[in-house]
Amino acid sequence: MKFLNDPKKKKIAYLVLLVLLAVFPFVITNSYYLHVCISIGVYILLATSLNLVTGFAGQLSLGHAAFYGIGAYVGALLMLNFDVNFFLAMIASAVVSGLFGLLLGLPTLRLRGDYLAIVTLGFGEIVRLVFVNWAEVTRGPLGLPGIPSPSIFGFEISGRTAFYYLVIVLVLITLFVMSRIVNSGVGMAMQTVKIDEIAAESIGIYPIKYKLIAFVVAAAFAGIAGCYYASYIAYISPTTFVYNTSVTILAMVVLGGLGSIPGSIIGACILTLVPELLRFMSDYRMLIFGALMVFMMIFRPEGFWGASKRVKNIYKIKAGGAKNGSDSGDNQRHD
Amino acid sequence: MFTQQLMNGITVGGIYALIALGYTMVYGILKIVNFAHGDVFMMGMFLGMFFTQALGMHYLIAFPLAAAATAFVGICIERIAYRPIRVADKLAVLISALGVSIFLQNFAMLVWGTETHTFNSGIKVQTFRLGSVTLSNIQIGVIVLCCVLMVVLYLVVNKTKIGVAMRATSHSIVSAKLMGINTDKIISFTFGVGSVLACVAGILVGIYYDAVYPTIGYSYGLKAFAAAILGGIGSIPGAMLGGFVIGIVETFGAAYISSGYRDAFAFGILIIVLIFKPSGILGVKHVDKV
């Protein structure tokens, strides 16, 4: 990963990656593979947004699927009942999910660690129960079928390939926004809050404000992911937005490496791909998946793209060209 | 009606309290949430069923054996999945616990199938009427057994040598080690006790509702965890109180307001209590220092 430290080469690497992603549907036309790629895309949206809360602001949330679900239901209901355009519905999903994030975050972000985890978990369960029981609007466990495809300037986005490109665009926008937030003053403040709230307060950073920003932004992006998912699958039911989904998203963030955007992407890819790759073992699939999660944590507790790796990278960039020889040699050993 | 619902609530609450004790004891010592505990409860239930049905044992022999086997499962979980990463980030332990939970659920599905089983313990259900309240012998058994176990646990933790060692370890593992306490052994013991309690709860649920299935640990685990947090995690009387509060609130909510939102009442009361008392009902308030 040495070449990534040179900004010029980094840009080229990104461009190559983009071109590869763009030509992918022409090379591989199998719709199952495309479906897997789209799932990865949706999970990247969810994992990077949760990463902002858990990885950067240090708040453990076990209710991310609730915001995902709120986004999906808001988008689907607007498109089905009021014929709202997909992109407007998506914005509405983001706003409503964000508002719920604010509503939940305002009173509860004072709680610490495990207490916040259980409150967000409880919130997720309550939201799911509302989906199930508010049958006049959500049709309860039957779910909402026939959600329309998006259309832009009279051009309808349908079929796997079109949805593939749409998710790529959404992922790029999300990654751009996330990296801007993380590298801004707000992002630095969030990370300070994560390391030590009291120390942050003593230098004039108001912890709740930054935790709330992280929470609301993450909820809004989860809402966007939900709206996209609703339109792609064309059918939503409460069984998608359960505790297990929240846990999977959190596992992606932690397995990838907390507080790292590439880490969340890697985590989303691996946790979507591994169960698919293990399909040939059918019955033993999830058994092995569970065992793999345990062993992964035993042997690499900091995740695939863990802090030890990244902190060194930061030093290297700071050292610049003047001090490259010994440093990079040192770095190679750990990679 | 009111007294009847209260008795039902106390029965369910007692079961939650037994599971919640496992969460709270492990948290008290290791400061981690054992997310696999709900599945240990499920394993206890299946093992109880396995020993009585498949091996045809009398329940007086089968249930202690099931409890011992569940304790073994719990100790193995700690040994394999938690001990190697105890010093690492707390989130790593959390993910490891989630892995264990997925593993146990799928293990149960492979061995016993995904369908719902009946428990068939050989204990006959009899009902009594006390005024307007109907009670079954199982309900009375649940309440009595929960109270007895809690008293025993209280005595073990507060009056025995190993209890002193447990409390010392929960204060500080490092200092406890310096005082000559074998902390690894104490931690294993704690997991064992928690698992035995979960197994008892599992068998009681099995007899009471007569339905056993692999994903049952999920909802009981969540609500017991909520109970542990509500009472103030790490506090043993807190877990008992939290269990009864959650059980009673959800039974009343389901009976008087709407049965569809049964679980929402449990979590609703939890969120409301935590907003006003962030450390739980009996929890100790932590003061952060830089």
Interface residues (C-beta under 8 A of the other chain):
Chain A: T54 L60 P107 T108 R110 L111 R112 G113 D114 Y115 A117 I118 V119 L121 G122 F123 E125 I126 L129 V130 V132 N133 D196 E197 I198 A199 S202 Y243 V247 L250 A251 V254 L255 L258 D283 Y284 M286 L287 F289 G290 A291 L292 M293 V294 M296 M297 I298 P301 E302
Chain B: Y27 V33 I80 A81 P84 I85 A88 D89 K90 L91 A92 V93 L94 I95 S96 L98 G99 V100 S101 I102 F103 L104 Q105 N106 F107 L110 Y218 L222 F225 A226 I229 I233 S258 G260 Y261 D263 A264 A266 F267 G268 L270 I271 L274 I275 P278 S279 G280 H286 D288 K289 V290
